[in-house]
Amino acid sequence: MNITFAADDDVVKTVRKIAIDRDTTLAGMLRECLNQIAASAGTEAAERKRQQLEALERSFEEHKFYGGPHTWRRADLYDRSQK
C-alpha cells in the first residue's frame, strides 16, 4: 500500500542521511518503524490483558466471601411453578 505524508524538509534530509548510513532508504526505515509498532501493539495488548487478569485474581483473593453452606438445590432456583 502506498501512503503519502508531510514532514519538514530538514527532518527528511536528516533521516535520509541516517538511512544512507544504515544502507537502506527512507521508505525502508519507515516500513521497519511501522512493522515494529504493529508488532509491539500485539504484545502490549497481551501484557495489558495479563495484568488485568492478575488484578482480578488478586481482588478475588482479597475479598473472599463465604455465604455459608448451600441449603438449596439448583432445580429450586429455576422452579417457575406457582406455589
Secondary structure, 3 states (H helix, E strand, C coil): CCCCCCCCHHHHHHHHHHHHHCCCCHHHHHHHHHHHHHHHHHHHHHHHHHHHHHHHHHHHHHCCCCCCCCCCCHHHHCCCCCC
